[in-house]
Amino acid sequence: MNLNKVFLIGNLTRDVTLKTTPSGQSVAEFGVATNRVWTGANGQKQQEVEFHNIVVWGKMAELCNQYLAKGRMVFIEGRIRTRSWQDASNQKRYRTEIIAENIQFGPKSMKEETKLDIPPETESFSHEDLPVLEEETEEKDSDDVSSEDIPF
């Protein structure tokens, strides 16, 4: 069994470009940046940024064009596709893209709320929906297993 599934949460690096195929289907393209932050062996904080090319089809493409803009946060679920072609100088070129199958618009900033009038039903999540992970501070029940109970 094979699986080609991608989940990304990031910010748009450029505005959405909407095009229409000769058959009349809408297709949108935009870039998303994701980052990873970690502390290296030397104790210094390090950061790595990845840039992703996103392709969206159909009605979802039209909604992205209407409501997304550079800097906006999105959650994307999709699949990876690499396509190739010959350029004008007969060189083989490659482009790796994420074909979006589901997109959820991220929380709006206060600045965006005043300039965009986005209906609430098009927003898939907000700050309140983002999970908050908290360390449990409750006392363990006496029936819980402790590390001393493990024989290895």
N, C-alpha and C positions, 0 to 999 in steps of 0.2 A: 504494500500500500504506500502511496506517495502523498505528500502534503505540501502545498505551496500557500502559506498563509502569513500575512504580515499585519502587525498592529503598530501604529505610530501615533505618538502625541508630540506635536511640535508646532512651530509657528511658520506662517507663510513667508517666503523670502521674496516673493513678487506677486503682483496682482494676477487674478485669474484671466486667462485668455480663452474666450469662447469662440468656437468655430462650428460650422455646420457641414456635414458630409454631403456629397451630391444626392444621396437618398433622403436627406432632410433630417438626419439624426444629429443631435447636439453632442459636442465633445469639448470638454474644458481641460486645460492644462495649467498647472502652477507648481511652484517649488515649495518644499517644506524642509526646515532645518530641525534636526534633533541634536541634543547634546548629552554628553556623559561627563560627570565630574567625579574624580576620585583623588585620593591622597597617595602619592607615590612613595616608594621605599625611602626616599630622602625626607619625607614628611611634608613636601610641598604639594599644595593643591594643584591638580592638573585638570584640563578640560579638553575634550575632543568633540568636534562638530561634524555631523554627517549631513549631506544635502541629498534630497530625494526628489525625483521628478514624478509628479502625480498626474494621472489621466483619469477623468471621470466622464461617464457616458449618460445620455438621456436626460430625464427631468432633473436628476441630481446635479448634472453639469450646469443646468440653467439656474438652479438654486445656489450653487457655489458662486457662479458669476454674479448673482444678485446680492448675496450677503457676505461673501468673504473678501478680504482685502489684505494687502501686505501687512504683516505683523500679527494678524489674527491667529489665535490658537485653534487647532483642529485635532480631532481624534479620527484616524483613518484605519479602516479594516479593508484589506485587499489581498492581492497576489502580485508576485514579482514577474515581470516579463522583460526579456532582453530581445531587442530587434536589431537587425543589421540591414545596411544598404550600401550601395556604391555612390560616393560623392562625385562631384563634377570632375575631379582629377583622377577618377577611377580608383580611389582608395576605399577600402572596406571600412565602414564606420559602424559603431555599436552604441546603443543607448539602452540603459536599464531603467525601467519605469515601474511604478507601483500602480496597478490598475485598481482603482477604488471600487469596492463593492458596497461599502457603507461609510458614511461620513457623519460625524457629530460635531456641530459647531461648538467651540469652546466658550468660556465665559467672556463677556464683554467688559472692556475697561470703561471707566466713567466717561472718558472722552468719546468713545464709540457710542455709548448709550445716548448721548445728546445729539450726535450727528446721524445715526442710523435709526430708522423706525422699523425694527425687526419684530414681526409677530411672534408671540411666545410659543406658538405651536411648532415653529421651525427650529427653535433652539432645543437641542437634545439634552444638554446638561448645563448646569450652572455651578457656581461656587458651592452651593449647598449640597449638590450631588456628588462632589468630589470626596473620595473616602479619606477619613482621618484615622491614621494608625496611632494607637496609644498603647503604651506598655501597661500590662495588667499589674495592679498593685494590691489586688485582693489576697488575703491569706489563703493558702492551699487547704483543701479539706484533708482530714486525716486519712481518707481512703486513697489519696493520690500517691503515685509512685515517686519515690525520691531517688537520687542518683546512688544512694547507698544500697537500694534494693536491686540494682542491676548487677548480675554476677560477673560481668566482664569489664 
